[in-house]
Amino acid sequence: MLVQKLPIIIRAPYPPPEHSANAWKISATVGFSIFAILSMLQPFGLSMLNGFEKYLIIAGYGIITFFTVIIFSQVLPILFKKLFDESNWVVWKHALWLTFMVLTIGVVNLLYSHIMITQFELTFRSLLIFELFTFMIGIFPVTGSIFYSYIKYLKRNLALVELLKNTQQENNLDQKADVIILTGTNKGEHLEIEAQDLLFIKAEGNYVNVHYIVENEQRQLLLRSTLKMILEQTSREKNIIQCHRAYIVNITNIEAAMGNAQGLKLTIKHCSETVPVSRSFVSQVRNVTQL
């Protein structure tokens, strides 16, 4: 069954690496795991070393692995934003990225061994041995983490889709006519509408584009402002929340939601544009819909 679905899965959307505190914890865990494994197996001539020096060198492998993972997970996505663009990131790209990371760890540790262990020769054969050893250690956790994360994110987001559907039905039965006032920093920028008429707000440079409805027709208004300022102005409306670094959405006007392992796409009433829900805001959306 899994084999038949594999071609579909490898092309499925997948969350790209992103800057987070969790990435540092994962990197530290990987680095410590390398230290523990090498301490037990002691390959590459490590068994010939004695005492404190041996474990100091082994610790170096863990530290190198830690920083390599940090570079791949935190630095490269910033330097190559287009390459790691969420809209184009899929399972096979994530697998390839992880494979390159594992192979890079092997090369860097090979150079480290040549520097630290005097009897260790830098040859093509030693490179193959290092890469094979590193790949054998890394392939199972890498593959397992991909499928585990894919299933976890997919189940979570599909469950949130159902929760949003139920919330939408409840909101249709009980909508309040609260008035909200949105203002920009430029003189005279002002919009006063009923909260239920706000659709979503999108950040566009130094402005926000407010999408709302008037007599069942969509309107737009640019305000010189930030999403943070708008959230402060709508803080009393629990259904108006930030769902993405560039979007605020009124969940009462969600018409449909689609989810995959990467995140959610919201279809809003009266709009052709979809609103994304990024990973970092999924828990916030869930909390609001469960109130």
VMD Tcl script that draws the C-alpha trace (Angstrom):
set ca {
  {0.00 0.00 0.00}
  {2.79 2.41 0.97}
  {4.79 1.50 -2.16}
  {1.81 2.41 -4.36}
  {1.42 5.77 -2.63}
  {5.16 6.56 -2.66}
  {5.17 8.46 -6.01}
  {2.37 10.68 -4.70}
  {4.00 11.20 -1.31}
  {7.41 12.24 -2.68}
  {5.74 15.01 -4.73}
  {3.49 16.14 -1.87}
  {3.98 19.59 -0.24}
  {6.27 19.50 2.78}
  {7.25 22.14 5.35}
  {10.64 23.66 4.46}
  {13.28 24.20 7.16}
  {12.59 27.40 9.04}
  {14.23 29.45 11.77}
  {13.06 28.22 15.17}
  {14.33 27.41 18.65}
  {13.34 23.80 18.03}
  {15.94 23.52 15.25}
  {18.70 24.27 17.76}
  {17.41 21.49 20.03}
  {17.33 19.04 17.13}
  {20.87 20.03 16.10}
  {22.12 19.52 19.65}
  {20.40 16.13 19.82}
  {21.98 15.03 16.53}
  {25.41 16.23 17.65}
  {25.13 14.38 20.96}
  {23.91 11.23 19.17}
  {27.03 11.27 16.97}
  {29.18 11.63 20.09}
  {27.41 8.67 21.75}
  {27.59 6.41 18.69}
  {31.28 7.12 18.04}
  {32.07 6.62 21.73}
  {30.58 3.14 21.52}
  {31.88 2.05 18.09}
  {35.15 4.02 18.01}
  {35.81 3.71 14.25}
  {38.36 5.60 12.09}
  {41.26 4.64 14.37}
  {39.67 6.19 17.47}
  {40.12 2.94 19.39}
  {43.91 3.43 19.15}
  {43.70 6.64 21.16}
  {43.75 6.73 24.94}
  {41.99 8.48 27.79}
  {40.75 12.04 27.79}
  {42.23 12.87 24.38}
  {40.07 10.22 22.69}
  {36.79 11.57 24.05}
  {37.85 15.14 23.41}
  {38.34 14.28 19.72}
  {35.03 12.37 19.65}
  {33.31 15.43 21.15}
  {34.72 17.39 18.22}
  {32.77 15.19 15.81}
  {29.58 16.00 17.72}
  {30.32 19.74 17.70}
  {31.08 19.72 13.97}
  {27.86 17.82 13.29}
  {25.90 20.30 15.42}
  {27.17 23.32 13.48}
  {26.72 21.60 10.10}
  {23.06 20.91 10.91}
  {22.65 24.53 12.06}
  {24.09 25.83 8.79}
  {21.82 23.61 6.71}
  {18.66 24.25 8.75}
  {19.09 27.89 9.77}
  {21.62 29.64 7.52}
  {21.05 28.21 4.03}
  {17.25 28.86 4.07}
  {18.01 32.54 4.77}
  {20.72 32.84 2.11}
  {18.70 30.98 -0.55}
  {15.13 32.04 0.13}
  {13.90 31.25 -3.38}
  {15.30 27.72 -3.25}
  {13.55 27.07 0.07}
  {10.32 28.80 -0.94}
  {7.40 27.12 0.79}
  {5.23 27.07 -2.33}
  {7.76 24.84 -4.15}
  {9.04 22.70 -1.28}
  {8.00 19.04 -1.52}
  {8.96 15.72 0.09}
  {11.62 14.74 -2.45}
  {13.34 18.13 -2.11}
  {13.39 17.75 1.66}
  {14.84 14.24 1.33}
  {17.53 15.52 -1.07}
  {18.35 18.40 1.28}
  {18.75 16.00 4.22}
  {20.90 13.65 2.12}
  {23.25 16.51 1.16}
  {23.43 17.47 4.84}
  {24.37 13.93 5.87}
  {27.02 13.66 3.13}
  {28.45 17.08 4.08}
  {28.74 15.92 7.69}
  {30.76 12.96 6.39}
  {33.15 15.17 4.38}
  {33.67 17.67 7.20}
  {34.29 14.91 9.74}
  {36.75 13.30 7.33}
  {38.79 16.51 7.18}
  {38.57 16.80 10.96}
  {39.90 13.22 11.34}
  {42.82 13.99 9.05}
  {43.74 17.02 11.17}
  {43.27 15.45 14.60}
  {44.47 11.87 14.04}
  {48.02 11.88 12.69}
  {47.90 8.30 11.33}
  {44.68 8.96 9.43}
  {45.33 9.36 5.69}
  {43.21 11.52 3.43}
  {42.45 9.24 0.47}
  {39.55 8.49 -1.85}
  {39.05 5.19 -0.03}
  {38.82 6.94 3.34}
  {36.28 9.36 1.84}
  {34.11 6.45 0.67}
  {34.38 4.78 4.07}
  {33.43 7.99 5.88}
  {30.49 8.69 3.59}
  {29.24 5.09 3.83}
  {29.51 5.09 7.61}
  {27.80 8.49 7.93}
  {25.07 7.50 5.48}
  {24.41 4.19 7.29}
  {24.04 6.04 10.58}
  {21.91 8.83 9.10}
  {19.66 7.10 6.56}
  {17.24 5.51 9.01}
  {16.61 8.54 11.26}
  {16.45 10.78 8.16}
  {13.88 8.59 6.38}
  {11.94 8.00 9.57}
  {11.81 11.69 10.44}
  {10.50 12.60 6.97}
  {7.61 10.13 7.06}
  {6.85 10.78 10.73}
  {6.72 14.56 10.22}
  {4.73 14.21 7.00}
  {2.04 12.08 8.67}
  {2.01 14.23 11.82}
  {1.60 17.53 9.97}
  {-0.96 16.06 7.57}
  {-3.15 14.65 10.35}
  {-2.89 17.85 12.39}
  {-3.82 20.12 9.49}
  {-6.67 17.92 8.26}
  {-8.08 17.86 11.80}
  {-7.89 21.66 11.87}
  {-9.78 21.81 8.56}
  {-12.67 19.94 10.18}
  {-12.50 22.19 13.23}
  {-12.69 25.28 11.02}
  {-15.74 23.87 9.22}
  {-17.55 23.36 12.52}
  {-16.55 26.83 13.72}
  {-17.81 28.37 10.50}
  {-21.22 26.72 10.96}
  {-21.46 28.04 14.52}
  {-20.41 31.55 13.47}
  {-23.07 31.61 10.77}
  {-25.68 31.09 13.45}
  {-24.40 33.76 15.79}
  {-22.69 36.76 14.21}
  {-22.30 39.98 16.14}
  {-22.49 43.44 14.59}
  {-19.49 44.86 16.46}
  {-17.86 47.85 14.79}
  {-14.10 48.05 14.33}
  {-12.07 51.12 13.39}
  {-8.86 50.70 11.43}
  {-6.48 53.63 11.08}
  {-3.17 54.18 9.31}
  {-0.29 56.46 10.17}
  {-1.00 58.83 7.28}
  {-3.37 61.70 8.01}
  {-7.00 60.86 7.27}
  {-6.50 57.10 6.83}
  {-9.54 55.61 8.44}
  {-11.92 52.68 7.91}
  {-14.96 51.94 10.04}
  {-16.77 48.67 9.33}
  {-18.66 45.96 11.13}
  {-16.33 43.23 12.31}
  {-18.20 40.56 10.37}
  {-17.53 42.46 7.11}
  {-13.75 42.22 7.43}
  {-12.40 39.40 5.23}
  {-8.63 39.45 5.60}
  {-5.67 41.83 5.72}
  {-2.41 41.35 3.85}
  {0.91 43.04 4.57}
  {2.40 44.75 1.51}
  {5.68 46.47 2.34}
  {4.98 49.47 4.58}
  {1.24 49.11 4.00}
  {-1.55 46.70 4.75}
  {-4.22 45.87 2.21}
  {-7.58 45.55 3.95}
  {-10.10 43.31 2.18}
  {-13.69 43.78 3.31}
  {-17.23 43.67 1.97}
  {-19.82 46.36 1.41}
  {-23.27 45.17 0.34}
  {-21.89 41.74 -0.59}
  {-19.16 43.23 -2.79}
  {-15.46 42.97 -2.01}
  {-13.57 46.21 -1.44}
  {-9.90 46.94 -0.74}
  {-8.18 49.76 1.11}
  {-4.46 50.42 1.55}
  {-3.42 51.77 4.94}
  {0.08 52.78 5.92}
  {0.38 50.46 8.89}
  {1.70 47.11 10.11}
  {-0.07 43.88 10.99}
  {0.99 44.39 14.60}
  {-0.79 47.76 14.73}
  {-3.92 46.30 13.11}
  {-3.97 43.43 15.62}
  {-3.89 45.98 18.43}
  {-6.84 47.81 16.87}
  {-8.85 44.57 16.57}
  {-7.71 42.98 19.83}
  {-11.28 42.74 21.18}
  {-12.39 40.59 18.24}
  {-11.43 36.99 19.02}
  {-12.26 35.85 15.47}
  {-9.77 38.24 13.84}
  {-6.35 36.61 14.16}
  {-2.97 36.47 12.52}
  {-2.54 33.23 10.60}
  {0.68 33.98 8.69}
  {3.52 36.48 8.96}
  {1.83 38.46 6.16}
  {-1.87 37.77 6.81}
  {-4.63 38.49 9.29}
  {-7.91 36.66 8.72}
  {-11.46 36.86 10.03}
  {-12.30 33.21 10.67}
  {-16.03 33.92 10.50}
  {-15.65 34.53 6.77}
  {-13.81 31.32 5.93}
  {-15.72 29.57 3.17}
  {-13.51 26.49 2.86}
  {-10.17 25.15 4.06}
  {-7.73 22.72 2.49}
  {-4.85 21.14 4.38}
  {-1.72 19.17 3.64}
  {1.54 18.44 5.46}
  {2.82 21.93 4.64}
  {-0.06 23.89 6.10}
  {-3.52 25.24 5.31}
  {-5.05 27.30 2.54}
  {-8.21 29.22 3.42}
  {-10.81 30.22 0.88}
  {-12.53 33.42 1.97}
  {-16.03 34.54 1.04}
  {-16.22 36.93 -1.92}
  {-12.48 36.39 -2.67}
  {-10.55 34.57 -5.37}
  {-7.32 34.86 -3.38}
  {-6.57 32.16 -0.80}
  {-5.10 32.93 2.61}
  {-2.28 30.69 3.93}
  {-1.94 29.45 7.48}
  {1.73 28.89 8.30}
  {3.04 26.28 10.71}
  {3.94 28.80 13.39}
  {0.32 30.02 13.58}
  {-1.51 26.68 13.40}
  {-1.75 26.36 17.19}
  {-3.13 29.91 17.44}
  {-5.85 29.16 14.88}
  {-6.70 25.94 16.70}
  {-6.96 27.72 20.06}
  {-9.34 30.36 18.68}
  {-11.59 27.80 16.98}
  {-11.85 25.82 20.22}
  {-12.98 28.77 22.34}
}
mol new
graphics top color blue
foreach p $ca { graphics top sphere $p radius 0.5 }
foreach p [lrange $ca 0 end-1] q [lrange $ca 1 end] { graphics top cylinder $p $q radius 0.2 }
display resetview
